[in-house]
Amino acid sequence: SFDRTVGTIITQQEENEPAQVGIGIGRPPGDPLSQTFLISETGGCFLTKLDLYFSAKDSTLPVWVEVRNVVNGYPGPKVLPFGRKVLQASEVNIDQSTGTVPTTFNFDSPIFLQEGQEYCFVTMTNSLDYKIWISQMGEADVSGTGRLISTQPHMGSLFKSQNNRTWSAVQSQDKKFTLYKAKFDQIQALGLKGFVGLTNDNLSELREN
């Protein structure tokens, strides 16, 4: 179940998480966590930013996310254009008890995601200290509702890896996250008109001998 808020941006957020204080995502050379998701938006959409929820962080080392392709249901190696964003430790917010304080990764440019395609975002760091909030089927929500998590909130899975190449799915767990997509103003609805002039430059001149 997604909580959708329509405004300048439309958000998609997992609700009623997390079940436990998360999973270490460091351990050099890296034990990343990946979350897959499916784009059902007609015509696709442009991803602008991502919220994650941390319970612990490093004092100096950064953390980053990569938006990647999915191959046969598993996280792939290809990072989408503008799909990598690094945050310094000072930019990461933590919440050790309720998992309700987001950390926002603003991508440098909107990322186009095709309709009907599955993608993933991978969380990575070279520190042992970062922990991220997740949901666990059958456990209680700690954000204040106290209800048991009985359904998965979206079509996707959590994946773990020890080498950033081989991935293992955890069907009963999901990251807590919020994805934001761009909402574009329609020029006609605003009563505005635009004109574009196109010209072809001369590439060569024909000369008679």
Backbone torsions as a table, in degrees:
resi	resn	phi	psi	omega
1	SER	NA	125.5	179.5
2	PHE	-101.4	144.5	172.0
3	ASP	-97.0	112.5	-175.1
4	ARG	-106.0	127.0	176.8
5	THR	-120.2	119.3	-177.1
6	VAL	-94.9	125.9	177.7
7	GLY	-163.3	-141.6	173.7
8	THR	-60.8	-35.3	172.8
9	ILE	-126.3	154.4	176.5
10	ILE	-107.9	127.5	-176.4
11	THR	-103.0	151.6	170.9
12	GLN	-126.6	120.2	-172.7
13	GLN	-135.8	135.2	169.8
14	GLU	-68.9	137.8	-179.8
15	GLU	-111.5	159.9	176.0
16	ASN	60.2	51.7	171.3
17	GLU	-125.8	173.4	-7.6
18	PRO	-95.8	177.8	177.0
19	ALA	-94.6	-27.0	-177.4
20	GLN	-156.4	160.8	172.8
21	VAL	-68.3	134.8	-157.9
22	GLY	-67.3	-145.4	-167.3
23	ILE	-121.3	137.6	175.0
24	GLY	-62.6	131.5	-176.3
25	ILE	-117.3	19.2	-179.0
26	GLY	-106.9	-105.9	179.8
27	ARG	54.6	77.5	-178.6
28	PRO	-47.7	141.8	4.8
29	PRO	-79.4	10.5	173.5
30	GLY	131.0	122.9	171.2
31	ASP	-117.0	82.4	-173.9
32	PRO	-75.8	160.1	172.3
33	LEU	-115.4	136.4	179.6
34	SER	-124.5	147.2	176.0
35	GLN	-128.7	124.7	177.7
36	THR	-91.1	156.6	177.0
37	PHE	-155.0	154.4	-175.6
38	LEU	-112.1	136.5	178.2
39	ILE	-92.9	113.9	178.9
40	SER	-106.4	-0.4	-178.9
41	GLU	-65.9	129.2	178.5
42	THR	-61.3	123.9	-179.2
43	GLY	82.9	-1.6	-178.0
44	GLY	85.5	-174.2	-179.7
45	CYS	-156.6	170.6	178.0
46	PHE	-111.7	115.1	178.3
47	LEU	-78.7	129.0	-176.7
48	THR	-108.5	-35.0	-179.4
49	LYS	-160.8	170.6	-175.2
50	LEU	-142.4	132.6	173.0
51	ASP	-103.1	131.6	169.8
52	LEU	-122.3	165.4	-173.4
53	TYR	-127.6	114.4	-175.0
54	PHE	-105.4	145.7	174.5
55	SER	-107.7	-14.1	178.2
56	ALA	-157.3	157.6	179.8
57	LYS	-150.2	168.0	175.9
58	ASP	-82.1	158.4	-179.5
59	SER	-80.6	-22.6	-176.1
60	THR	-135.0	-38.2	-172.7
61	LEU	-74.8	144.7	-177.6
62	PRO	-82.1	174.2	173.1
63	VAL	-133.6	150.4	-179.8
64	TRP	-143.5	162.0	175.7
65	VAL	-123.5	150.7	176.2
66	GLU	-131.1	127.4	173.6
67	VAL	-90.8	121.6	-171.2
68	ARG	-127.8	170.8	172.4
69	ASN	-77.8	168.7	175.6
70	VAL	-123.3	132.3	-177.3
71	VAL	-118.7	115.8	179.5
72	ASN	53.2	38.8	177.0
73	GLY	85.7	-1.7	-178.5
74	TYR	-116.8	151.1	178.5
75	PRO	-56.0	133.3	-179.4
76	GLY	-98.5	177.7	-177.2
77	PRO	-90.5	-13.5	-172.0
78	LYS	-83.8	119.7	175.7
79	VAL	-86.7	128.5	-179.4
80	LEU	-67.3	154.0	177.0
81	PRO	-54.1	131.1	-177.1
82	PHE	64.1	18.8	-173.5
83	GLY	-90.4	10.4	179.5
84	ARG	-118.9	130.4	179.3
85	LYS	-138.3	127.7	-178.4
86	VAL	-107.3	135.4	173.2
87	LEU	-119.5	136.6	173.7
88	GLN	-74.4	160.1	-177.4
89	ALA	-57.4	-34.6	-179.0
90	SER	-68.6	-17.0	-179.2
91	GLU	-92.8	-3.5	-176.3
92	VAL	-95.7	126.9	175.9
93	ASN	-93.6	146.2	179.1
94	ILE	-127.8	149.8	176.1
95	ASP	-142.7	110.0	-172.3
96	GLN	-85.6	-10.7	-171.9
97	SER	-117.7	-41.5	-173.9
98	THR	-116.2	-13.7	178.5
99	GLY	62.3	36.8	-176.3
100	THR	-112.7	1.2	-179.1
101	VAL	-100.4	114.1	-175.3
102	PRO	-82.3	155.7	166.6
103	THR	-117.2	124.0	-171.7
104	THR	-100.8	128.4	172.6
105	PHE	-103.1	102.7	178.4
106	ASN	-89.0	115.6	-179.5
107	PHE	-72.9	148.7	-174.4
108	ASP	-67.0	-24.1	176.8
109	SER	-150.9	149.6	178.2
110	PRO	-57.2	142.9	-177.0
111	ILE	-108.4	120.6	-178.5
112	PHE	-79.6	130.7	178.4
113	LEU	-120.8	128.2	-174.8
114	GLN	-79.7	146.8	176.5
115	GLU	-61.8	136.7	176.2
116	GLY	78.7	1.7	-179.7
117	GLN	-99.4	148.4	176.5
118	GLU	-99.3	136.8	178.9
119	TYR	-130.9	175.1	176.0
120	CYS	-145.6	157.1	168.3
121	PHE	-121.4	134.1	-174.8
122	VAL	-109.9	129.8	178.0
123	THR	-102.1	127.1	-173.9
124	MET	-138.0	152.3	174.9
125	THR	-163.8	160.5	175.7
126	ASN	-101.3	17.0	-179.1
127	SER	-110.7	152.9	174.2
128	LEU	-88.6	-5.3	-167.7
129	ASP	-95.6	-16.7	-179.1
130	TYR	-73.7	135.4	172.8
131	LYS	-133.6	144.7	-173.1
132	ILE	-126.5	144.1	-178.7
133	TRP	-77.0	140.2	177.6
134	ILE	-132.9	172.7	169.7
135	SER	-110.7	147.4	-179.8
136	GLN	-129.1	119.7	179.1
137	MET	-55.6	133.6	176.6
138	GLY	88.7	-6.4	178.4
139	GLU	-104.6	165.9	-173.5
140	ALA	-83.0	142.7	174.0
141	ASP	-71.1	129.9	-177.4
142	VAL	-100.7	2.5	-176.3
143	SER	-81.0	-2.9	176.4
144	GLY	134.0	-22.4	-177.6
145	THR	-79.7	-33.7	179.8
146	GLY	75.8	0.0	-177.5
147	ARG	-77.1	157.6	175.2
148	LEU	-77.8	140.4	176.8
149	ILE	-81.7	110.1	-172.7
150	SER	-111.3	-14.5	178.9
151	THR	-136.0	153.8	174.8
152	GLN	-84.1	140.5	-169.4
153	PRO	-79.5	-11.7	-175.7
154	HIS	-161.9	172.1	178.8
155	MET	-84.5	89.4	-179.8
156	GLY	-174.2	171.6	-178.3
157	SER	-141.0	154.7	172.3
158	LEU	-88.3	137.0	178.4
159	PHE	-126.0	141.0	175.7
160	LYS	-115.3	152.3	178.3
161	SER	-150.1	150.5	175.7
162	GLN	-105.1	-9.7	-176.4
163	ASN	-137.5	7.4	179.3
164	ASN	68.3	14.9	179.8
165	ARG	-129.7	-45.4	179.5
166	THR	-101.4	127.2	-172.6
167	TRP	-119.5	143.5	176.7
168	SER	-120.4	125.6	-179.0
169	ALA	-79.4	143.5	173.6
170	VAL	-120.4	95.6	-170.8
171	GLN	-66.8	-23.3	-175.3
172	SER	-93.8	4.0	-177.4
173	GLN	-127.9	153.0	174.4
174	ASP	-146.1	148.1	170.0
175	LYS	-67.6	153.2	166.8
176	LYS	-89.2	125.4	-175.1
177	PHE	-155.8	164.2	171.3
178	THR	-133.8	125.7	174.7
179	LEU	-102.8	138.4	179.0
180	TYR	-117.5	135.9	176.6
181	LYS	-118.1	155.2	-179.9
182	ALA	-73.6	142.9	171.9
183	LYS	-118.9	115.1	-173.8
184	PHE	-93.6	138.2	175.3
185	ASP	-71.4	137.2	176.4
186	GLN	-88.7	122.6	-174.7
187	ILE	-61.0	-42.2	-178.5
188	GLN	-64.2	-37.2	-179.7
189	ALA	-65.9	-27.6	-179.8
190	LEU	-87.8	-2.1	-179.4
191	GLY	74.2	23.2	-178.6
192	LEU	-104.2	154.0	176.8
193	LYS	-127.6	146.0	178.5
194	GLY	-132.4	149.5	179.8
195	PHE	-129.7	139.2	178.1
196	VAL	-125.3	128.2	176.9
197	GLY	-104.4	128.5	-178.8
198	LEU	-119.0	134.9	177.8
199	THR	-134.5	151.4	175.9
200	ASN	-104.7	126.4	176.0
201	ASP	-76.2	147.5	175.6
202	ASN	-71.1	124.7	179.5
203	LEU	-87.5	-30.9	179.7
204	SER	-162.5	165.1	176.9
205	GLU	-114.9	137.3	176.1
206	LEU	-86.0	131.9	179.6
207	ARG	-124.3	138.2	177.2
208	GLU	-84.2	135.2	176.7
209	ASN	-82.6	NA	NA
